[in-house]
Amino acid sequence: MPASADEAMPRKKSFAIEDALDTSIELFAERGYQATGMEEFACRLGLSRSSVYTTFGDKQSLFVQTLQRYGAECRAPGMRALRDDGSPRAALVSAFEWAADAAAPQQRDQGLLVNTALESRPLAPEVAQALQGVLLGMELNFRGAIERARSANEVAGNVDPVHTARALLGLYLGLCTLVHSDAKEPVLRAVVQQALSLLPVHAPDRVERSDQGGG
């Protein structure tokens, strides 16, 4: 009995775009943009190169989509916790503790952010725009957590959310780079402590008592 048209056609390997981009995050984090080829990406997924190009476009297009996925999923160490409903100050502290922990599971993705930021310049406009989108999202995560911490009286009311968020982002990126460069533990802890110094704990107003005046 002759095979039907559907049976005669080779079946294409099905895959989820999100899962493929997660694999891309891991691959670019390991090897960087320049050293990663589309063939290697296709092999990692078990797909043909034609399927990869049809789905994601060229390498630059794949990289842009990978950065967007990285930012949207808060894949940088500790970033997801900044959106949680728990203590915002504890989440801010946790973000830096996670970033400083070279053995943390999330560190396998950290290289994407570091490698992209340190890639030879200039970045292609589309890549630069995607990277700026990731960094802006991280800044806004820091800012939101600071604002909630102020509202909850977990940090002092004079902490400026905008400028402090930008300073924390700079320290965070520096910390990620140091971890990626195998910096010594005392150096990493110094950066963490510097970040915490920007988040002074709220001190309740003291009620002054006076024994003078008799009443």
Secondary structure, DSSP 8 states (H G I E B T S, - for coil): ----HHHHS-------HHHHHHHHHHHHHHHHHHH--HHHHHHHHT--HHHHHHHH-SHHHHHHHHHHHHHHTT-STTTGGGGSSS-HHHHHHHHHHHHH-TTSTTHHHHHHHHHHHHSSS---HHHHHHHHHHHHHHHHHHHHHHHHHHHTTSS-TT--HHHHHHHHHHHHHHHHHHHHTT--HHHHHHHHHHHHHTS------------TT--
